[in-house]
Amino acid sequence: MFTGKGDTSRLSPSEVETWDDIRRLMETGHVVGLSPEQTELAIEAIRVYSSVKAATGLISSIRNVSFILAASLLAGWSYWDTFVGWLRRVVTGT
C-alpha cells in the first residue's frame, strides 16, 4: 500500500490524501523510496554517525576539562607564594 494503490477504505480522508501526496513525490523523484537493504544500510550509517558524534563530544569534554584543570593548576602555582604570605600574616597577626 505504500507505493501502490492498496485498500484505503480504513484510512481517513486526510490520511488518503497524505499517502497520495507521498506516492506523487516518489513518482516525481522528490522523495526516494529505499529498498529494505538500503534502509538497513542507512540505519547503520546513522548508528555509526551517532557513535562518532558521541566520541567526539566526549573528547571535546575531556579537552575542556583538561584546559580548566591546567589553568587552575597554573593559577594556583603562580599565586602560591602570595597565598602562603597572606596565610602567614593571618596566622602570626603581623
C-alpha positions in Angstrom: 0.0 0.0 0.0 2.9 2.3 0.5 3.6 3.0 -3.2 0.7 1.1 -4.8 -3.0 1.7 -4.8 -3.9 -0.6 -2.0 -7.0 -0.8 0.2 -7.6 2.7 1.6 -11.1 2.0 3.0 -9.8 2.0 6.6 -8.0 5.4 6.3 -9.4 8.8 6.9 -9.7 11.2 4.0 -6.7 13.2 5.3 -4.6 10.0 5.5 -5.6 9.0 2.0 -4.5 12.5 0.8 -1.2 12.2 2.6 -0.4 8.8 1.1 -1.4 10.2 -2.4 1.0 13.1 -1.8 3.8 10.7 -0.8 3.2 8.5 -3.8 3.2 11.5 -6.1 6.5 12.8 -4.5 8.1 9.3 -5.1 6.9 9.2 -8.7 8.4 12.6 -9.5 11.7 11.7 -7.7 11.4 14.3 -4.9 11.3 11.5 -2.4 13.3 8.3 -2.9 11.8 5.1 -1.7 14.5 2.8 -0.3 14.7 -1.0 -0.6 14.9 -2.9 2.7 18.7 -3.4 2.2 19.2 0.4 1.5 17.1 1.1 4.6 19.3 -1.1 6.8 22.4 0.5 5.4 21.0 3.9 6.1 20.1 3.0 9.7 23.6 1.5 10.2 25.2 4.7 8.8 23.1 6.7 11.3 24.3 4.5 14.1 27.9 4.9 13.1 27.5 8.7 12.8 25.9 8.9 16.2 28.7 6.9 17.7 31.3 9.1 16.1 29.4 12.2 17.2 29.3 10.9 20.8 33.0 10.0 20.8 34.0 13.5 19.5 31.7 15.1 22.1 33.5 13.0 24.8 36.9 14.0 23.5 35.9 17.7 23.5 34.6 17.4 27.0 37.8 15.8 28.2 39.8 18.6 26.4 37.8 21.3 28.0 38.1 19.8 31.5 41.9 19.5 30.9 42.1 23.1 30.0 40.2 24.2 33.1 42.3 21.9 35.3 45.6 23.2 33.7 44.5 26.8 34.1 43.6 26.2 37.8 46.9 24.5 38.5 48.8 27.3 36.8 46.9 29.9 38.7 47.5 28.0 42.0 51.1 27.6 41.3 51.7 31.2 40.3 49.8 32.6 43.4 51.1 30.0 45.9 53.8 32.4 47.3 51.2 35.2 47.6 48.7 32.8 49.4 51.4 31.5 51.8 52.5 35.0 52.6 48.9 36.1 53.3 48.3 32.9 55.4 51.5 33.7 57.5 50.3 37.2 58.1 46.9 36.0 59.2 48.3 33.3 61.5 51.1 35.4 63.0 49.0 38.5 63.2 51.6 40.8 61.7 
